[in-house]
Amino acid sequence: MANRGLCEPGATADVEQYMVIPGNARRYKVGQLGIQELCARYQKQLGGKFSLSIFHDKMLKDDGLPLLVVLEHKMDDRATRQR
């Protein structure tokens, strides 16, 4: 609870969710790692033109995306237009 800043009911709900649907933790981690990889890639591609706030805005604009591949294509397209 201290690591995530959660109260006991919130932490209990998280643990119960992972007990019922254990694949969720893996999906969240895969998504996190994928987003970090995309961010690093665009930082490298765009150099000083890269803006973390623009990256976040574009990433979150369309709400939840079903697959990381969809996000990657979307970001690839926008990164080339941002130059």
C-alpha positions as CSV (number, residue, x, y, z in Angstrom):
1,M,0.0,0.0,0.0
2,A,2.8,2.4,0.8
3,N,4.5,1.9,-2.6
4,R,1.3,2.8,-4.6
5,G,-0.2,5.2,-2.1
6,L,-3.4,3.2,-1.8
7,C,-5.7,2.8,1.1
8,E,-6.5,-0.8,2.3
9,P,-9.8,-1.2,0.4
10,G,-8.1,-0.1,-2.9
11,A,-5.1,-2.4,-2.4
12,T,-7.5,-5.3,-1.5
13,A,-9.5,-4.6,-4.7
14,D,-6.3,-4.7,-6.8
15,V,-5.1,-8.0,-5.3
16,E,-8.6,-9.5,-5.7
17,Q,-8.7,-8.4,-9.4
18,Y,-5.3,-10.1,-10.1
19,M,-6.5,-13.2,-8.3
20,V,-9.6,-13.5,-10.4
21,I,-8.0,-12.4,-13.7
22,P,-4.2,-12.9,-13.3
23,G,-3.5,-12.0,-16.9
24,N,-4.4,-8.4,-16.2
25,A,-1.1,-7.8,-14.4
26,R,0.8,-9.1,-17.4
27,R,-1.2,-7.0,-19.8
28,Y,-0.6,-3.9,-17.8
29,K,3.1,-4.6,-17.6
30,V,3.4,-5.3,-21.4
31,G,1.5,-2.1,-22.1
32,Q,3.8,-0.1,-19.7
33,L,7.0,-1.5,-21.3
34,G,5.6,-0.9,-24.8
35,I,4.8,2.7,-24.1
36,Q,8.2,3.3,-22.5
37,E,9.8,1.8,-25.6
38,L,7.8,4.0,-27.9
39,C,8.6,7.0,-25.9
40,A,12.3,6.2,-26.0
41,R,12.2,5.6,-29.7
42,Y,10.5,9.0,-30.4
43,Q,12.9,10.8,-28.1
44,K,15.8,9.3,-30.2
45,Q,14.1,10.1,-33.5
46,L,13.0,13.6,-32.7
47,G,15.9,14.7,-30.5
48,G,15.3,18.2,-29.2
49,K,12.0,18.4,-31.0
50,F,10.5,15.7,-28.8
51,S,7.9,16.8,-26.3
52,L,6.8,14.4,-23.5
53,S,3.6,16.4,-23.0
54,I,2.8,16.2,-26.7
55,F,3.6,12.4,-26.7
56,H,1.2,12.0,-23.7
57,D,-1.5,14.1,-25.3
58,K,-1.4,12.1,-28.5
59,M,-1.2,8.8,-26.8
60,L,-4.2,9.5,-24.5
61,K,-6.3,11.4,-27.1
62,D,-8.2,8.4,-28.3
63,D,-8.8,6.8,-24.9
64,G,-8.0,3.1,-24.6
65,L,-6.6,1.4,-27.6
66,P,-7.1,-2.3,-28.0
67,L,-3.5,-3.2,-29.0
68,L,-0.1,-1.7,-28.5
69,V,0.4,-2.2,-32.3
70,V,-2.4,0.3,-33.0
71,L,-0.8,2.8,-30.7
72,E,2.6,2.3,-32.3
73,H,1.2,2.9,-35.8
74,K,-0.6,6.0,-34.6
75,M,2.5,7.4,-33.0
76,D,4.7,6.5,-35.9
77,D,2.4,8.4,-38.2
78,R,2.2,11.5,-36.0
79,A,6.0,11.5,-35.2
80,T,6.8,11.7,-38.9
81,R,4.4,14.6,-39.2
82,Q,5.7,16.4,-36.1
83,R,9.2,16.9,-37.7
